[in-house]
Each structure stands twice: as structure tokens, then as C-alpha cells.
């Protein structure tokens, strides 16, 4: 996490958004997953061939 915190700092990420440890990072990831929302109407067009025509041999 320290390296990512430094990279985030260099990129100008607000300090309160940078996780300070593994537990903090997991909490933030869990929050992002729960609040991300669903796919947009744009997703159906380009992604449909990837999800409907793929066969697993």
C-alpha cells in the first residue's frame, strides 16, 4: 500500500481517498463494489458479441 499511496499522491489524488493499509483498502473496494450501479445502455451494444457468441471448448 505505501507504493500505491505515493503514486496516488503524485497523481494528485485527495489524501482522504488514499487507503493507508490493507483493511482500509478492502473497505474502500467493498464500498465501490456496493455502490457502482448497473451497466449502461451503451454496454449492451459493444459487449453483446463478447458475451453471447463466446464458446468454451
Secondary structure, DSSP 8 states (H G I E B T S, - for coil): -HHHHHHHHHHT--GGGS--SHHHHHHHHHHHHHHS----HHHHHHHHHHHHS----
